[in-house]
Amino acid sequence: MPNDIQKLKIGSESRSVLVVEDDNELAQSLVRILNVFFKECVIASDGDKAYSLFIEREEKNEPFTLIITDLELPKMGGLRLIKQ
């Protein structure tokens, strides 16, 4: 019987995550963990870049499965990013 981690990994070959974090060290740490569960992990260091990546992926019909964002970011904050 698979354990919980194995269950979470099911389907990981098709999942992608966008990590929006201006602290590069923290972003890299998150990505190292998330790579276990996601095929692709993309980092954006500010809200504007994250929004551009989001729109780009939506237009290609390849949306992110999950977006993890900091609230306090340069250019556009996390709450404004979520609202848009």
Backbone atoms as SQL, in Angstrom:
CREATE TABLE atoms (id INTEGER PRIMARY KEY, chain TEXT, resi INTEGER, resn TEXT, atom TEXT, x REAL, y REAL, z REAL);
INSERT INTO atoms VALUES
  (1, 'A', 1, 'MET', 'N', 0.849, -1.186, 0.000),
  (2, 'A', 1, 'MET', 'CA', 0.000, 0.000, 0.000),
  (3, 'A', 1, 'MET', 'C', 0.891, 1.245, 0.000),
  (4, 'A', 2, 'PRO', 'N', 0.627, 2.195, -0.910),
  (5, 'A', 2, 'PRO', 'CA', 1.483, 3.380, -0.993),
  (6, 'A', 2, 'PRO', 'C', 1.313, 4.297, 0.221),
  (7, 'A', 3, 'ASN', 'N', 2.424, 4.927, 0.617),
  (8, 'A', 3, 'ASN', 'CA', 2.328, 5.892, 1.712),
  (9, 'A', 3, 'ASN', 'C', 1.855, 7.243, 1.168),
  (10, 'A', 4, 'ASP', 'N', 1.690, 8.207, 2.056),
  (11, 'A', 4, 'ASP', 'CA', 1.143, 9.511, 1.656),
  (12, 'A', 4, 'ASP', 'C', 2.020, 10.244, 0.647),
  (13, 'A', 5, 'ILE', 'N', 3.337, 10.163, 0.815),
  (14, 'A', 5, 'ILE', 'CA', 4.239, 10.825, -0.132),
  (15, 'A', 5, 'ILE', 'C', 4.100, 10.202, -1.512),
  (16, 'A', 6, 'GLN', 'N', 4.028, 8.898, -1.576),
  (17, 'A', 6, 'GLN', 'CA', 3.865, 8.224, -2.866),
  (18, 'A', 6, 'GLN', 'C', 2.542, 8.614, -3.513),
  (19, 'A', 7, 'LYS', 'N', 1.493, 8.763, -2.714),
  (20, 'A', 7, 'LYS', 'CA', 0.199, 9.177, -3.256),
  (21, 'A', 7, 'LYS', 'C', 0.279, 10.578, -3.852),
  (22, 'A', 8, 'LEU', 'N', 0.995, 11.481, -3.172),
  (23, 'A', 8, 'LEU', 'CA', 1.130, 12.847, -3.666),
  (24, 'A', 8, 'LEU', 'C', 1.919, 12.906, -4.970),
  (25, 'A', 9, 'LYS', 'N', 2.828, 11.971, -5.154),
  (26, 'A', 9, 'LYS', 'CA', 3.656, 11.962, -6.358),
  (27, 'A', 9, 'LYS', 'C', 2.906, 11.457, -7.584),
  (28, 'A', 10, 'ILE', 'N', 1.776, 10.787, -7.384),
  (29, 'A', 10, 'ILE', 'CA', 0.996, 10.285, -8.514),
  (30, 'A', 10, 'ILE', 'C', 0.512, 11.474, -9.347),
  (31, 'A', 11, 'GLY', 'N', 0.817, 11.457, -10.612),
  (32, 'A', 11, 'GLY', 'CA', 0.429, 12.542, -11.507),
  (33, 'A', 11, 'GLY', 'C', 1.424, 13.679, -11.573),
  (34, 'A', 12, 'SER', 'N', 2.524, 13.578, -10.837),
  (35, 'A', 12, 'SER', 'CA', 3.484, 14.682, -10.789),
  (36, 'A', 12, 'SER', 'C', 4.119, 14.981, -12.142),
  (37, 'A', 13, 'GLU', 'N', 4.103, 14.008, -13.046),
  (38, 'A', 13, 'GLU', 'CA', 4.728, 14.222, -14.349),
  (39, 'A', 13, 'GLU', 'C', 3.995, 15.265, -15.196),
  (40, 'A', 14, 'SER', 'N', 2.816, 15.685, -14.770),
  (41, 'A', 14, 'SER', 'CA', 2.070, 16.677, -15.544),
  (42, 'A', 14, 'SER', 'C', 1.806, 17.968, -14.764),
  (43, 'A', 15, 'ARG', 'N', 2.350, 18.087, -13.556),
  (44, 'A', 15, 'ARG', 'CA', 2.071, 19.268, -12.728),
  (45, 'A', 15, 'ARG', 'C', 3.211, 20.281, -12.785),
  (46, 'A', 16, 'SER', 'N', 2.833, 21.559, -12.698),
  (47, 'A', 16, 'SER', 'CA', 3.830, 22.633, -12.664),
  (48, 'A', 16, 'SER', 'C', 3.447, 23.641, -11.589),
  (49, 'A', 17, 'VAL', 'N', 4.453, 24.291, -11.032),
  (50, 'A', 17, 'VAL', 'CA', 4.220, 25.270, -9.971),
  (51, 'A', 17, 'VAL', 'C', 5.012, 26.537, -10.271),
  (52, 'A', 18, 'LEU', 'N', 4.395, 27.671, -9.960),
  (53, 'A', 18, 'LEU', 'CA', 5.050, 28.963, -10.053),
  (54, 'A', 18, 'LEU', 'C', 5.296, 29.443, -8.630),
  (55, 'A', 19, 'VAL', 'N', 6.549, 29.655, -8.289),
  (56, 'A', 19, 'VAL', 'CA', 6.936, 30.164, -6.976),
  (57, 'A', 19, 'VAL', 'C', 7.290, 31.633, -7.150),
  (58, 'A', 20, 'VAL', 'N', 6.552, 32.514, -6.453),
  (59, 'A', 20, 'VAL', 'CA', 6.781, 33.950, -6.554),
  (60, 'A', 20, 'VAL', 'C', 7.391, 34.404, -5.234),
  (61, 'A', 21, 'GLU', 'N', 8.684, 34.661, -5.254),
  (62, 'A', 21, 'GLU', 'CA', 9.420, 34.977, -4.025),
  (63, 'A', 21, 'GLU', 'C', 10.631, 35.824, -4.389),
  (64, 'A', 22, 'ASP', 'N', 10.795, 36.957, -3.714),
  (65, 'A', 22, 'ASP', 'CA', 11.925, 37.833, -4.009),
  (66, 'A', 22, 'ASP', 'C', 13.199, 37.454, -3.251),
  (67, 'A', 23, 'ASP', 'N', 13.107, 36.581, -2.291),
  (68, 'A', 23, 'ASP', 'CA', 14.285, 36.067, -1.583),
  (69, 'A', 23, 'ASP', 'C', 14.753, 34.813, -2.328),
  (70, 'A', 24, 'ASN', 'N', 15.824, 34.950, -3.104),
  (71, 'A', 24, 'ASN', 'CA', 16.274, 33.869, -3.978),
  (72, 'A', 24, 'ASN', 'C', 16.621, 32.599, -3.195),
  (73, 'A', 25, 'GLU', 'N', 17.243, 32.746, -2.046),
  (74, 'A', 25, 'GLU', 'CA', 17.617, 31.569, -1.251),
  (75, 'A', 25, 'GLU', 'C', 16.375, 30.789, -0.809),
  (76, 'A', 26, 'LEU', 'N', 15.357, 31.494, -0.358),
  (77, 'A', 26, 'LEU', 'CA', 14.105, 30.850, 0.036),
  (78, 'A', 26, 'LEU', 'C', 13.419, 30.208, -1.166),
  (79, 'A', 27, 'ALA', 'N', 13.403, 30.909, -2.283),
  (80, 'A', 27, 'ALA', 'CA', 12.779, 30.370, -3.500),
  (81, 'A', 27, 'ALA', 'C', 13.466, 29.074, -3.926),
  (82, 'A', 28, 'GLN', 'N', 14.790, 29.061, -3.912),
  (83, 'A', 28, 'GLN', 'CA', 15.534, 27.862, -4.300),
  (84, 'A', 28, 'GLN', 'C', 15.263, 26.703, -3.335),
  (85, 'A', 29, 'SER', 'N', 15.151, 26.996, -2.053),
  (86, 'A', 29, 'SER', 'CA', 14.833, 25.956, -1.066),
  (87, 'A', 29, 'SER', 'C', 13.452, 25.356, -1.318),
  (88, 'A', 30, 'LEU', 'N', 12.486, 26.216, -1.601),
  (89, 'A', 30, 'LEU', 'CA', 11.135, 25.738, -1.907),
  (90, 'A', 30, 'LEU', 'C', 11.137, 24.852, -3.149),
  (91, 'A', 31, 'VAL', 'N', 11.857, 25.265, -4.159),
  (92, 'A', 31, 'VAL', 'CA', 11.902, 24.511, -5.406),
  (93, 'A', 31, 'VAL', 'C', 12.532, 23.135, -5.195),
  (94, 'A', 32, 'ARG', 'N', 13.568, 23.056, -4.378),
  (95, 'A', 32, 'ARG', 'CA', 14.182, 21.751, -4.103),
  (96, 'A', 32, 'ARG', 'C', 13.158, 20.781, -3.496),
  (97, 'A', 33, 'ILE', 'N', 12.314, 21.281, -2.633),
  (98, 'A', 33, 'ILE', 'CA', 11.273, 20.441, -2.025),
  (99, 'A', 33, 'ILE', 'C', 10.173, 20.131, -3.039),
  (100, 'A', 34, 'LEU', 'N', 9.723, 21.144, -3.747),
  (101, 'A', 34, 'LEU', 'CA', 8.601, 20.985, -4.673),
  (102, 'A', 34, 'LEU', 'C', 8.927, 20.134, -5.885),
  (103, 'A', 35, 'ASN', 'N', 10.199, 20.038, -6.234),
  (104, 'A', 35, 'ASN', 'CA', 10.588, 19.204, -7.373),
  (105, 'A', 35, 'ASN', 'C', 10.234, 17.735, -7.172),
  (106, 'A', 36, 'VAL', 'N', 10.004, 17.329, -5.951),
  (107, 'A', 36, 'VAL', 'CA', 9.578, 15.957, -5.675),
  (108, 'A', 36, 'VAL', 'C', 8.159, 15.726, -6.201),
  (109, 'A', 37, 'PHE', 'N', 7.343, 16.771, -6.194),
  (110, 'A', 37, 'PHE', 'CA', 5.921, 16.636, -6.499),
  (111, 'A', 37, 'PHE', 'C', 5.485, 17.285, -7.810),
  (112, 'A', 38, 'PHE', 'N', 6.373, 18.046, -8.438),
  (113, 'A', 38, 'PHE', 'CA', 6.016, 18.769, -9.651),
  (114, 'A', 38, 'PHE', 'C', 7.047, 18.524, -10.738),
  (115, 'A', 39, 'LYS', 'N', 6.573, 18.363, -11.958),
  (116, 'A', 39, 'LYS', 'CA', 7.469, 18.170, -13.101),
  (117, 'A', 39, 'LYS', 'C', 8.300, 19.429, -13.329),
  (118, 'A', 40, 'GLU', 'N', 7.660, 20.578, -13.156),
  (119, 'A', 40, 'GLU', 'CA', 8.312, 21.844, -13.454),
  (120, 'A', 40, 'GLU', 'C', 8.064, 22.848, -12.331),
  (121, 'A', 41, 'CYS', 'N', 9.120, 23.504, -11.891),
  (122, 'A', 41, 'CYS', 'CA', 9.041, 24.576, -10.900),
  (123, 'A', 41, 'CYS', 'C', 9.674, 25.825, -11.493),
  (124, 'A', 42, 'VAL', 'N', 8.890, 26.885, -11.583),
  (125, 'A', 42, 'VAL', 'CA', 9.352, 28.143, -12.160),
  (126, 'A', 42, 'VAL', 'C', 9.367, 29.191, -11.057),
  (127, 'A', 43, 'ILE', 'N', 10.421, 30.011, -11.042),
  (128, 'A', 43, 'ILE', 'CA', 10.544, 31.061, -10.023),
  (129, 'A', 43, 'ILE', 'C', 10.398, 32.423, -10.690),
  (130, 'A', 44, 'ALA', 'N', 9.600, 33.286, -10.051),
  (131, 'A', 44, 'ALA', 'CA', 9.514, 34.694, -10.440),
  (132, 'A', 44, 'ALA', 'C', 9.870, 35.516, -9.203),
  (133, 'A', 45, 'SER', 'N', 10.697, 36.547, -9.378),
  (134, 'A', 45, 'SER', 'CA', 11.168, 37.313, -8.228),
  (135, 'A', 45, 'SER', 'C', 10.334, 38.558, -7.943),
  (136, 'A', 46, 'ASP', 'N', 9.341, 38.833, -8.785),
  (137, 'A', 46, 'ASP', 'CA', 8.435, 39.952, -8.506),
  (138, 'A', 46, 'ASP', 'C', 7.064, 39.672, -9.116),
  (139, 'A', 47, 'GLY', 'N', 6.088, 40.447, -8.695),
  (140, 'A', 47, 'GLY', 'CA', 4.712, 40.224, -9.124),
  (141, 'A', 47, 'GLY', 'C', 4.487, 40.441, -10.608),
  (142, 'A', 48, 'ASP', 'N', 5.149, 41.445, -11.185),
  (143, 'A', 48, 'ASP', 'CA', 4.984, 41.705, -12.621),
  (144, 'A', 48, 'ASP', 'C', 5.461, 40.518, -13.458),
  (145, 'A', 49, 'LYS', 'N', 6.626, 39.996, -13.123),
  (146, 'A', 49, 'LYS', 'CA', 7.172, 38.849, -13.857),
  (147, 'A', 49, 'LYS', 'C', 6.253, 37.634, -13.690),
  (148, 'A', 50, 'ALA', 'N', 5.757, 37.424, -12.477),
  (149, 'A', 50, 'ALA', 'CA', 4.862, 36.292, -12.223),
  (150, 'A', 50, 'ALA', 'C', 3.595, 36.405, -13.058),
  (151, 'A', 51, 'TYR', 'N', 3.037, 37.608, -13.123),
  (152, 'A', 51, 'TYR', 'CA', 1.815, 37.802, -13.901),
  (153, 'A', 51, 'TYR', 'C', 2.078, 37.547, -15.386),
  (154, 'A', 52, 'SER', 'N', 3.214, 38.005, -15.878),
  (155, 'A', 52, 'SER', 'CA', 3.572, 37.764, -17.282),
  (156, 'A', 52, 'SER', 'C', 3.700, 36.274, -17.573),
  (157, 'A', 53, 'LEU', 'N', 4.368, 35.557, -16.672),
  (158, 'A', 53, 'LEU', 'CA', 4.513, 34.109, -16.838),
  (159, 'A', 53, 'LEU', 'C', 3.157, 33.414, -16.804),
  (160, 'A', 54, 'PHE', 'N', 2.292, 33.855, -15.890),
  (161, 'A', 54, 'PHE', 'CA', 0.952, 33.286, -15.774),
  (162, 'A', 54, 'PHE', 'C', 0.182, 33.457, -17.077),
  (163, 'A', 55, 'ILE', 'N', 0.162, 34.681, -17.618),
  (164, 'A', 55, 'ILE', 'CA', -0.560, 34.971, -18.860),
  (165, 'A', 55, 'ILE', 'C', 0.030, 34.176, -20.022),
  (166, 'A', 56, 'GLU', 'N', 1.355, 34.136, -20.093),
  (167, 'A', 56, 'GLU', 'CA', 2.028, 33.390, -21.160),
  (168, 'A', 56, 'GLU', 'C', 1.612, 31.923, -21.157),
  (169, 'A', 57, 'ARG', 'N', 1.581, 31.319, -19.977),
  (170, 'A', 57, 'ARG', 'CA', 1.209, 29.905, -19.873),
  (171, 'A', 57, 'ARG', 'C', -0.270, 29.690, -20.183),
  (172, 'A', 58, 'GLU', 'N', -1.116, 30.601, -19.747),
  (173, 'A', 58, 'GLU', 'CA', -2.551, 30.498, -20.048),
  (174, 'A', 58, 'GLU', 'C', -2.785, 30.564, -21.557),
  (175, 'A', 59, 'GLU', 'N', -2.084, 31.469, -22.228),
  (176, 'A', 59, 'GLU', 'CA', -2.257, 31.610, -23.678),
  (177, 'A', 59, 'GLU', 'C', -1.806, 30.367, -24.433),
  (178, 'A', 60, 'LYS', 'N', -0.837, 29.654, -23.901),
  (179, 'A', 60, 'LYS', 'CA', -0.359, 28.411, -24.511),
  (180, 'A', 60, 'LYS', 'C', -1.204, 27.212, -24.090),
  (181, 'A', 61, 'ASN', 'N', -2.204, 27.461, -23.242),
  (182, 'A', 61, 'ASN', 'CA', -3.044, 26.403, -22.681),
  (183, 'A', 61, 'ASN', 'C', -2.207, 25.402, -21.871),
  (184, 'A', 62, 'GLU', 'N', -1.214, 25.943, -21.160),
  (185, 'A', 62, 'GLU', 'CA', -0.353, 25.157, -20.277),
  (186, 'A', 62, 'GLU', 'C', -0.309, 25.827, -18.904),
  (187, 'A', 63, 'PRO', 'N', -1.462, 25.972, -18.237),
  (188, 'A', 63, 'PRO', 'CA', -1.492, 26.726, -16.980),
  (189, 'A', 63, 'PRO', 'C', -0.702, 26.035, -15.864),
  (190, 'A', 64, 'PHE', 'N', -0.270, 26.842, -14.917),
  (191, 'A', 64, 'PHE', 'CA', 0.374, 26.287, -13.728),
  (192, 'A', 64, 'PHE', 'C', -0.669, 25.541, -12.900),
  (193, 'A', 65, 'THR', 'N', -0.270, 24.437, -12.311),
  (194, 'A', 65, 'THR', 'CA', -1.145, 23.679, -11.431),
  (195, 'A', 65, 'THR', 'C', -1.322, 24.419, -10.111),
  (196, 'A', 66, 'LEU', 'N', -0.249, 25.079, -9.667),
  (197, 'A', 66, 'LEU', 'CA', -0.240, 25.757, -8.373),
  (198, 'A', 66, 'LEU', 'C', 0.626, 26.999, -8.469),
  (199, 'A', 67, 'ILE', 'N', 0.199, 28.053, -7.778),
  (200, 'A', 67, 'ILE', 'CA', 1.013, 29.254, -7.644),
  (201, 'A', 67, 'ILE', 'C', 1.182, 29.520, -6.153),
  (202, 'A', 68, 'ILE', 'N', 2.438, 29.632, -5.739),
  (203, 'A', 68, 'ILE', 'CA', 2.764, 29.957, -4.346),
  (204, 'A', 68, 'ILE', 'C', 3.409, 31.333, -4.374),
  (205, 'A', 69, 'THR', 'N', 2.828, 32.289, -3.647),
  (206, 'A', 69, 'THR', 'CA', 3.343, 33.649, -3.710),
  (207, 'A', 69, 'THR', 'C', 3.570, 34.254, -2.337),
  (208, 'A', 70, 'ASP', 'N', 4.621, 35.042, -2.267),
  (209, 'A', 70, 'ASP', 'CA', 4.890, 35.910, -1.134),
  (210, 'A', 70, 'ASP', 'C', 3.867, 37.047, -1.228),
  (211, 'A', 71, 'LEU', 'N', 3.555, 37.666, -0.125),
  (212, 'A', 71, 'LEU', 'CA', 2.619, 38.785, -0.160),
  (213, 'A', 71, 'LEU', 'C', 3.323, 40.107, -0.448),
  (214, 'A', 72, 'GLU', 'N', 4.515, 40.276, 0.109),
  (215, 'A', 72, 'GLU', 'CA', 5.266, 41.516, -0.088),
  (216, 'A', 72, 'GLU', 'C', 6.331, 41.287, -1.154),
  (217, 'A', 73, 'LEU', 'N', 6.077, 41.859, -2.325),
  (218, 'A', 73, 'LEU', 'CA', 6.959, 41.672, -3.483),
  (219, 'A', 73, 'LEU', 'C', 7.241, 43.004, -4.148),
  (220, 'A', 74, 'PRO', 'N', 8.359, 43.087, -4.860),
  (221, 'A', 74, 'PRO', 'CA', 8.602, 44.288, -5.666),
  (222, 'A', 74, 'PRO', 'C', 7.600, 44.373, -6.835),
  (223, 'A', 75, 'LYS', 'N', 7.356, 45.588, -7.271),
  (224, 'A', 75, 'LYS', 'CA', 6.552, 45.914, -8.453),
  (225, 'A', 75, 'LYS', 'C', 5.061, 45.635, -8.299),
  (226, 'A', 76, 'MET', 'N', 4.678, 44.442, -7.884),
  (227, 'A', 76, 'MET', 'CA', 3.272, 44.120, -7.655),
  (228, 'A', 76, 'MET', 'C', 3.216, 43.128, -6.498),
  (229, 'A', 77, 'GLY', 'N', 2.465, 43.458, -5.462),
  (230, 'A', 77, 'GLY', 'CA', 2.366, 42.593, -4.303),
  (231, 'A', 77, 'GLY', 'C', 1.589, 41.309, -4.596),
  (232, 'A', 78, 'GLY', 'N', 1.740, 40.348, -3.721),
  (233, 'A', 78, 'GLY', 'CA', 1.104, 39.052, -3.899),
  (234, 'A', 78, 'GLY', 'C', -0.410, 39.112, -3.924),
  (235, 'A', 79, 'LEU', 'N', -1.028, 39.952, -3.076),
  (236, 'A', 79, 'LEU', 'CA', -2.494, 40.038, -3.080),
  (237, 'A', 79, 'LEU', 'C', -3.016, 40.624, -4.386),
  (238, 'A', 80, 'ARG', 'N', -2.329, 41.631, -4.891),
  (239, 'A', 80, 'ARG', 'CA', -2.746, 42.219, -6.171),
  (240, 'A', 80, 'ARG', 'C', -2.558, 41.192, -7.302),
  (241, 'A', 81, 'LEU', 'N', -1.479, 40.445, -7.238),
  (242, 'A', 81, 'LEU', 'CA', -1.234, 39.391, -8.225),
  (243, 'A', 81, 'LEU', 'C', -2.379, 38.387, -8.228),
  (244, 'A', 82, 'ILE', 'N', -2.786, 37.946, -7.057),
  (245, 'A', 82, 'ILE', 'CA', -3.873, 36.966, -6.944),
  (246, 'A', 82, 'ILE', 'C', -5.173, 37.541, -7.501),
  (247, 'A', 83, 'LYS', 'N', -5.454, 38.799, -7.191),
  (248, 'A', 83, 'LYS', 'CA', -6.686, 39.419, -7.686),
  (249, 'A', 83, 'LYS', 'C', -6.712, 39.515, -9.204),
  (250, 'A', 84, 'GLN', 'N', -5.554, 39.798, -9.797),
  (251, 'A', 84, 'GLN', 'CA', -5.511, 39.925, -11.254),
  (252, 'A', 84, 'GLN', 'C', -5.645, 38.574, -11.904);
